[in-house]
Amino acid sequence: MPTSTLYVDTQYQNENFLLEVTVGSTPSVRAYIYKSGIAITLTATQTAKLVYYVSRESSSGVEVDGTVTAGLSYIDFDFTVALTPSSGKYFASIILYDSSDSSSIVMSDGMLIIKKNPISN
């Protein structure tokens, strides 16, 4: 499956993203990270997750680990089949963690739509 691309800005978190994938697929998502419109440079102390939930009030969600490469300005999220098990609309967030100062930034909120697979229906 081709890579989906997101552009998120830590200063404009109200600009929501929309991702659409298919049940049982293994999509890749590349999220370019900006601060006030300028691409940031990621560091070796940072990690990231894309998390999605059934509702905003849900206490448990599905986490997709991101690959952060120091010196670049994007994060890659590679889904497995187990991470796209059933169709539905989910609330999603991209979170960047920095172990050097124990902080996290919710970079962007959005929606993940997992569509039914027409072949398996």
ABEGO torsion letter per residue (X at the ends): XBBBBBBBBAABAABBBBBBBBBGBBBBBBBBBBBGGBBBBBBAABBBBBBBBABAABABBBBBBBBBBBGBABBBBBBBAAABABBEBBBBBBBBBBAAAGBBBBABBBBBBBBBBAAAX
